[in-house]
């Protein structure tokens, strides 16, 4: 019996997802990877973070929703924060990286980035037009 759980997300692009994981201090491995769970059980994913204790964290592409889904053994989740908080932080960093990438492509530069007391992030971007 598999202990793996799948959690749907709205994470649709690989690069902001990889960068968000890096921002949170994780070292994701790209390509088809094995995600470890309970008693050596495994499942395949396109992105995986090997964890020294508990189960690994993986993300696999779901073509029907056109987004990545989190795959992990929630019974063995031993991260310092609950999975819901992890996903909230990951989604915030994903959104920030998506905005930064899009604004850079349009010629904007970050003039100011502030993390507010409530955890939100405020950006001020500028662009010089000639």
Backbone as CSV, one residue per row, in Angstrom:
resi,resn,N_x,N_y,N_z,CA_x,CA_y,CA_z,C_x,C_y,C_z
1,UNK,0.840,-1.180,0.000,0.000,0.000,0.000,0.884,1.242,0.000
2,UNK,0.644,2.107,-0.929,1.451,3.320,-1.069,1.054,4.360,-0.029
3,UNK,2.050,5.034,0.501,1.816,6.107,1.454,1.937,7.473,0.802
4,UNK,2.207,7.528,-0.474,2.424,8.802,-1.143,1.122,9.575,-1.296
5,UNK,1.233,10.877,-1.093,0.106,11.776,-1.296,0.435,12.712,-2.442
6,UNK,-0.572,13.116,-3.167,-0.419,14.062,-4.264,-1.233,15.299,-3.921
7,UNK,-0.584,16.464,-4.019,-1.249,17.725,-3.707,-1.239,18.585,-4.961
8,UNK,-2.413,18.974,-5.409,-2.515,19.818,-6.602,-1.994,21.213,-6.280
9,UNK,-1.374,21.842,-7.289,-0.881,23.210,-7.152,-1.274,23.999,-8.395
10,UNK,-0.938,25.271,-8.402,-1.114,26.130,-9.570,0.250,26.477,-10.170
11,UNK,1.267,25.673,-9.892,2.629,25.923,-10.355,2.776,25.341,-11.756
12,UNK,2.861,26.209,-12.762,2.798,25.767,-14.150,4.121,25.829,-14.898
13,UNK,5.096,26.585,-14.389,6.364,26.744,-15.092,7.512,26.211,-14.242
14,UNK,8.403,25.488,-14.909,9.503,24.835,-14.203,10.499,25.821,-13.591
15,UNK,10.947,26.802,-14.379,12.015,27.687,-13.894,11.649,28.441,-12.621
16,UNK,10.477,29.095,-12.546,10.141,29.755,-11.282,9.995,28.775,-10.123
17,UNK,9.554,27.550,-10.405,9.439,26.531,-9.366,10.812,26.140,-8.845
18,UNK,11.744,25.888,-9.750,13.113,25.530,-9.342,13.730,26.672,-8.539
19,UNK,13.561,27.904,-9.011,14.122,29.056,-8.307,13.479,29.228,-6.936
20,UNK,12.170,29.005,-6.845,11.475,29.118,-5.563,12.017,28.097,-4.556
21,UNK,12.264,26.875,-5.016,12.841,25.860,-4.128,14.231,26.285,-3.654
22,UNK,15.034,26.826,-4.579,16.359,27.336,-4.189,16.227,28.454,-3.171
23,UNK,15.292,29.374,-3.412,15.078,30.503,-2.495,14.766,30.033,-1.084
24,UNK,14.064,28.907,-0.981,13.692,28.370,0.332,14.771,27.476,0.930
25,UNK,15.914,27.354,0.239,17.033,26.590,0.778,17.091,25.133,0.369
26,UNK,16.271,24.738,-0.590,16.267,23.352,-1.067,17.108,23.235,-2.329
27,UNK,17.623,22.047,-2.591,18.435,21.786,-3.776,17.717,20.786,-4.672
28,UNK,16.824,21.277,-5.524,16.070,20.363,-6.378,16.944,19.750,-7.464
29,UNK,16.684,18.488,-7.744,17.345,17.782,-8.834,16.328,17.659,-9.962
30,UNK,16.741,18.074,-11.169,15.823,18.067,-12.305,15.990,16.795,-13.130
31,UNK,14.978,16.514,-13.927,14.968,15.304,-14.737,14.186,14.233,-14.006
32,UNK,13.992,13.096,-14.646,13.226,12.032,-13.999,13.989,11.535,-12.780
33,UNK,13.396,11.665,-11.626,14.023,11.325,-10.349,13.111,10.416,-9.533
34,UNK,13.708,9.748,-8.589,12.966,8.886,-7.677,12.747,9.646,-6.371
35,UNK,11.517,9.633,-5.910,11.144,10.238,-4.638,10.913,9.100,-3.655
36,UNK,11.649,9.149,-2.541,11.585,8.069,-1.546,10.526,8.351,-0.490
37,UNK,9.888,7.271,-0.034,8.862,7.385,0.995,8.987,6.272,2.017
38,UNK,7.875,5.881,2.564,7.775,4.891,3.623,8.371,3.553,3.211
39,UNK,9.250,3.016,4.070,9.865,1.694,3.894,10.449,1.472,2.502
40,UNK,11.093,2.496,1.982,11.770,2.356,0.705,10.887,2.446,-0.521
41,UNK,9.595,2.714,-0.336,8.722,2.884,-1.491,9.172,4.108,-2.273
42,UNK,8.979,4.061,-3.576,9.387,5.169,-4.424,8.300,5.504,-5.444
43,UNK,8.386,6.718,-5.958,7.537,7.181,-7.039,8.407,8.109,-7.880
44,UNK,8.113,8.215,-9.169,8.918,9.060,-10.053,8.332,10.466,-10.137
45,UNK,9.245,11.433,-10.296,8.851,12.833,-10.446,9.865,13.540,-11.326
46,UNK,9.487,14.705,-11.860,10.381,15.478,-12.730,11.337,16.358,-11.953
47,UNK,10.982,16.686,-10.721,11.833,17.449,-9.806,11.802,16.734,-8.472
48,UNK,12.940,16.620,-7.833,12.967,15.958,-6.534,13.953,16.652,-5.614
49,UNK,13.586,16.699,-4.345,14.465,17.213,-3.308,14.705,16.069,-2.339
50,UNK,15.951,15.610,-2.276,16.298,14.534,-1.346,16.379,15.102,0.061
51,UNK,15.710,14.442,0.982,15.692,14.892,2.366,16.419,13.870,3.236
52,UNK,17.247,14.339,4.162,17.996,13.406,4.996,17.116,12.633,5.977
53,UNK,16.018,13.241,6.448,15.114,12.584,7.395,13.703,12.651,6.820
54,UNK,12.956,11.609,6.981,11.597,11.606,6.452,11.592,11.303,4.968
55,UNK,10.541,11.723,4.320,10.402,11.409,2.903,10.913,12.557,2.046
56,UNK,11.251,12.230,0.801,11.690,13.235,-0.158,10.490,14.074,-0.597
57,UNK,10.791,15.195,-1.247,9.767,16.064,-1.803,9.912,16.011,-3.315
58,UNK,8.819,15.742,-4.015,8.876,15.673,-5.463,7.785,16.501,-6.111
59,UNK,8.029,16.853,-7.376,7.032,17.536,-8.184,6.957,16.826,-9.520
60,UNK,5.761,16.470,-9.914,5.598,15.829,-11.214,4.541,16.583,-12.011
61,UNK,4.728,16.534,-13.318,3.852,17.247,-14.225,2.538,16.499,-14.390
62,UNK,1.438,17.208,-14.243,0.118,16.647,-14.468,-0.410,17.281,-15.747
63,UNK,-0.432,16.529,-16.828,-0.822,17.080,-18.125,-2.298,17.466,-18.184
64,UNK,-3.146,16.847,-17.384,-4.568,17.200,-17.430,-4.837,18.563,-16.792
65,UNK,-4.075,18.946,-15.778,-4.242,20.264,-15.148,-3.184,21.254,-15.633
66,UNK,-2.227,20.762,-16.419,-1.110,21.558,-16.914,-0.415,22.308,-15.783
67,UNK,-0.085,21.547,-14.737,0.626,22.119,-13.602,1.404,21.014,-12.892
68,UNK,2.350,21.450,-12.075,3.100,20.504,-11.257,2.289,20.193,-10.010
69,UNK,2.394,18.956,-9.549,1.756,18.576,-8.302,2.830,18.081,-7.344
70,UNK,2.640,18.381,-6.081,3.554,17.932,-5.039,3.274,16.463,-4.775
71,UNK,4.337,15.667,-4.711,4.183,14.262,-4.365,5.181,13.954,-3.250
72,UNK,4.656,13.450,-2.135,5.492,13.135,-0.981,4.716,12.192,-0.063
73,UNK,5.406,11.622,0.871,4.766,10.771,1.879,4.457,11.665,3.076
74,UNK,3.238,12.147,3.168,2.867,13.090,4.227,2.964,12.483,5.616
75,UNK,2.862,11.146,5.718,3.005,10.496,7.025,4.422,10.658,7.567
76,UNK,5.394,10.836,6.668,6.793,10.984,7.083,7.283,12.425,6.957
77,UNK,6.398,13.384,6.772,6.780,14.789,6.612,7.474,15.257,7.885
78,UNK,8.763,15.586,7.779,9.529,16.003,8.945,10.197,17.360,8.711
79,UNK,9.554,18.193,7.906,10.085,19.526,7.665,9.760,20.405,8.877
80,UNK,10.503,21.511,9.043,10.268,22.369,10.209,8.920,23.091,10.184
81,UNK,8.230,23.064,9.044,6.920,23.705,8.925,5.928,22.708,8.342
82,UNK,4.643,22.882,8.635,3.638,21.982,8.054,3.601,22.111,6.529
83,UNK,3.101,21.102,5.858,3.077,21.072,4.399,2.275,22.243,3.828
84,UNK,1.212,22.647,4.511,0.411,23.772,4.031,1.236,25.054,4.019
85,UNK,2.021,25.269,5.065,2.866,26.471,5.148,3.991,26.393,4.121
86,UNK,4.555,25.201,3.926,5.578,25.010,2.904,5.033,25.403,1.532
87,UNK,3.839,24.926,1.202,3.235,25.246,-0.092,2.910,26.738,-0.215
88,UNK,2.497,27.367,0.876,2.223,28.806,0.844,3.510,29.588,0.569
89,UNK,4.596,29.229,1.249,5.877,29.895,1.021,6.388,29.636,-0.389
90,UNK,6.269,28.398,-0.840,6.719,28.036,-2.178,5.928,28.796,-3.242
91,UNK,4.625,28.879,-3.067,3.774,29.589,-4.022,4.110,31.078,-4.054
92,UNK,4.385,31.659,-2.891,4.760,33.072,-2.845,6.070,33.313,-3.590
93,UNK,7.070,32.471,-3.361,8.360,32.634,-4.040,8.218,32.368,-5.535
94,UNK,7.372,31.408,-5.901,7.094,31.113,-7.311,6.501,32.354,-7.982
95,UNK,5.511,32.966,-7.337,4.875,34.161,-7.897,5.886,35.304,-8.015
96,UNK,6.697,35.504,-6.987,7.709,36.557,-7.024,8.674,36.335,-8.182
97,UNK,9.161,35.124,-8.340,10.104,34.824,-9.425,9.450,34.970,-10.792
98,UNK,8.181,34.623,-10.903,7.455,34.808,-12.167,7.342,36.290,-12.509
99,UNK,7.012,37.117,-11.519,6.885,38.563,-11.738,8.244,39.163,-12.085
100,UNK,9.283,38.771,-11.360,10.619,39.304,-11.637,11.081,38.952,-13.047
101,UNK,10.809,37.735,-13.480,11.187,37.306,-14.825,10.429,38.090,-15.884
102,UNK,9.127,38.235,-15.693,8.302,38.955,-16.669,8.676,40.432,-16.745
103,UNK,8.926,41.061,-15.607,9.280,42.480,-15.624,10.661,42.689,-16.237
104,UNK,11.587,41.783,-15.992,12.924,41.898,-16.590,12.840,41.793,-18.112
105,UNK,11.987,40.899,-18.607,11.812,40.758,-20.057,11.243,42.024,-20.684
106,UNK,10.491,42.784,-19.917,9.893,44.026,-20.400,10.808,45.231,-20.172
107,UNK,12.018,44.981,-19.648,12.984,46.061,-19.465,12.899,46.779,-18.133
108,UNK,12.174,46.232,-17.189,12.063,46.844,-15.864,13.190,46.352,-14.959
109,UNK,13.548,47.184,-13.986,14.506,46.808,-12.955,13.842,46.979,-11.601
110,UNK,14.243,46.141,-10.648,13.685,46.245,-9.301,14.359,47.425,-8.601
111,UNK,13.551,48.415,-8.231,14.064,49.574,-7.507,14.013,49.323,-6.006
112,UNK,13.011,48.558,-5.586,12.858,48.289,-4.153,12.074,47.004,-3.973
113,UNK,12.519,46.209,-3.016,11.800,44.984,-2.643,11.722,44.954,-1.131
114,UNK,10.513,44.905,-0.608,10.307,44.964,0.833,9.478,43.777,1.281
115,UNK,9.946,43.106,2.330,9.135,42.044,2.936,8.426,42.655,4.131
116,UNK,7.110,42.648,4.085,6.290,43.272,5.127,6.138,42.355,6.333
117,UNK,5.691,42.930,7.430,5.516,42.188,8.679,4.549,41.017,8.493
118,UNK,3.530,41.208,7.658,2.536,40.149,7.443,3.033,39.053,6.512
119,UNK,4.291,39.167,6.018,4.866,38.151,5.143,4.721,38.460,3.665
120,UNK,3.938,39.467,3.324,3.786,39.827,1.914,5.063,40.509,1.421
121,UNK,5.228,40.514,0.118,6.407,41.124,-0.498,5.922,42.241,-1.413
122,UNK,6.504,43.414,-1.246,6.142,44.570,-2.053,7.303,44.893,-2.982
123,UNK,6.984,45.052,-4.274,7.990,45.364,-5.291,7.722,46.728,-5.895
124,UNK,8.801,47.455,-6.135,8.729,48.674,-6.938,9.691,48.459,-8.081
125,UNK,9.172,48.517,-9.312,10.011,48.337,-10.496,9.982,49.616,-11.327
126,UNK,11.085,49.870,-11.996,11.191,51.055,-12.828,11.755,50.688,-14.181
127,UNK,11.494,51.578,-15.138,12.058,51.386,-16.460,12.313,52.770,-17.034
128,UNK,13.498,52.926,-17.593,13.852,54.173,-18.235,13.540,54.058,-19.701
129,UNK,12.705,54.936,-20.204,12.394,54.975,-21.624,13.168,56.100,-22.272
130,UNK,13.753,55.821,-23.420,14.534,56.853,-24.120,13.677,57.598,-25.103
